Amino acid sequence: MTEIEVVYSDNSLIVVNKPSGLLSVPGRGPDKQDCVISRLLVAFPNAKVVHRLDCATSGLMVLAQSLESQRELSRQFHDREVSKEYIACVHGHCLEEGEVNLPLMTDWPNRPRQMVSEDGKAAQTFYQRVALEQVSGLPISRVVLTPVTGRTHQLRVHMLSIGHVIMGDKLYAQGVARDAVERLHLHATRLSIKQPETQESMEFVSDAPF
């Protein structure tokens, strides 16, 4: 069992570094009960979920330590006061920077996949290329992704929509882009929030493990 790294904790919140392959909250069925919140409750019995990361995504995740803090942190996410950055390695050489502004909705016949649709919810992502690399001979762009909204699979579908699927994506990538690496190359690398009680600005950084 991979131990969850606790990056920070106080009376109001906990910030952890979630490993790839671990659910944020319990899923359906007895085989999907192991998750971030269930593990944290052992040491932090008052821990409460505020937001989630995809199972395949690693990186920074904040949890609350009280109902009051949960409400305040959830408000910050809802009102888009939280700043988040992700590091990803995508297939191909993308532009140096850009914006993807495409609405998303669930692809119901192919759940849990999401898709671009005019009937979906507004979704906006900014990206900036920080390096050109190679993996198994494939051209790769290392990018910083900044989501403005927080839709399910937003970063994965938005990068796919511009022809640069995230490496190792078992849902959206195909062939070598899916199989050349062992895990999804998407990591929540930076998280900026306000301490729920003091409203002090707090920023946390976690380096990508790929």
N, C-alpha and C positions, 0 to 999 in steps of 0.2 A: 504494500500500500504506500503510495507516494504521500509524504508528509506535506501539509499545506504550510507555506511560509507566511507567518504573520508579519507584515511590514510595519504596522503601527496599530496601537489600540489605546483608547482612553475610556472614560465612563460613558461616552456617547456613541462611539463608533469603532469599527475594526476594519482595517484595510489588509487584504490578503493578496498573495500572488498565486492565482489559480493555475494548476497544471493543465495541460492539454489532455483531453480524454476523460475529464471528471465533470459530471453534471453540476450545475449551480444549485438546483433544487431537485427533490425526488421526482422521478418519472413514474410512469405506470408500470406496475408489476414488481414483484419482490426482487428482481435482478437489477432494478434501477433505483434502489433506495440509497445507495452510497453516493454522497454528493457533498458539496462545500458546506452547506448549512448543517447537515447531520454530523459531519466531523467536527465542526466548530462548536456545536452545542455541548460537547464533552468538556471543553475548557472554558467556554463562554455561554453559560446556560441561558442568557438573555438575548443571544444573537438573533437578529431578524433580517430578512432579506429586503434589500432596497432595489437592486437591479440584477440583471443576469448577464452572463457571457455564454455564448454557444459552448456546448460540450467540447468541441474540437479546438476552441480558441483558448489561449492562455493569457495570463496577465492580471492586471490590477482590478480588484473588485472590492467595493465597500459594503459593509453591513452595519446595521444599527444595533445599539445596546439597550434601547428603550423604545416604547411606542412613540414618545414625543420626538425622539431623534429620527425614528423611521419616517414619521410624517414630514419632518422638516427636510430630510435628505430626499425623500420622494418628491417633495415640492420643488427642490432645486433641479432635479432631473426633469420634471414636468415643465418647468418654466425655462428650461434650457440655460440654466445658470452654471451647470457643470461643464467643464471643458475636458474633452477626451481626445487622446491621440493613439493611433495604432500603428505598428510596424507590420508590413506585409511584403512578401516576395511574390511577384506576379510574373506570369509567363509572357515573354516578349519584352521589347523595349518600348515603353510608353513615353508619352510626352513629358517634358520636365515638370509641368504642373497643369492642373485643370480642375474642372468641376463637373460632377454628375448630378443632374437634377431630374430624376425620373421617379414617378410614383410606383409603389410596390404593393402587391397583394399576394395572398396564399394561392399557390397552384394546387387547387383542391384535389384533382385526380392524382397528383404526385406529391402529396404531403410527405415530409415537411418543407418541400421546396417552395420557394417564393418566385415571383415573376414580375416583370415590368408590365404595368397595365394602366390605361387611362382611368380605370375604375378604382385604382388602388389609392393608398394614402401617400401624401406628399413625402418625398425623401430626398435629402441633399447631402452630398459628400464632396469634400475637397481632397485632392491628392497632390503630393509633391514627390518627385523622384529624387532620391538621395544617393543612389549608386546603381551602376550597371554591373551585373555579375553573370556567372555561368554556373549551372548545376547540371551535372551529367551531360555536359556539352550543350545544354539548352540556354538560350539567352534569357536572362532574368533581370527584372527591375526591382530594386528595393525601394519601397515607397512609404511615406508617412501619410496615413489616412486620417482625416478629421471629419467625423460625422456631425452634421448639424442636428439631424433627427436621429431617432433610435429604433428604426424598424427592424423586424426580424430578418437576419441574413443580409442586412442592408449593404455592408461593405462587400460581401461576397458576390451579390447579384450586380451591384453597380460596377465593380471591376470587370465582371464577366460581360456586362452590357457594352463596354468599350473595347472588348477584344483582348482583355488581359486578366484571365482567370487567376485566382490565387493558387499558388502551388500546393499540391497535396489535398485539394478540396475534393472529398469523396462524393459530395453531392453534385457539384457543378462542373468539375474538371473532367477531362477524358484523356485516355492514353498516357503519354509520358508526363504530362503536366500533373496528372493525378498520382502516378505511381513512382516518380523519380525521387520523392521524399516520403518519409514515414508518417508525417503529420501535417495538418493544415498550418501553413506558414502565415499565421495571423496572431498578433500578440498585442494586448492592451498595455501600452508602454508608458502612458502619462495620464494622470487623473488629477484634476484640480476641483476642489470643493470648498465649501465654507463649514467650519466647525459648527454643528447644530446649536450649541449653547452660546458660544462667544461670537459667532459669525467671523472668526478669524479665517483668512484665506490659507488653505493648505494645499500643497502640491506634492504628488508622489510620482516617482519614476522607477520603472523596471526595464532592464535591458532585455531585448529579445533573445531567446535561447537558440536561435538559428541564424 
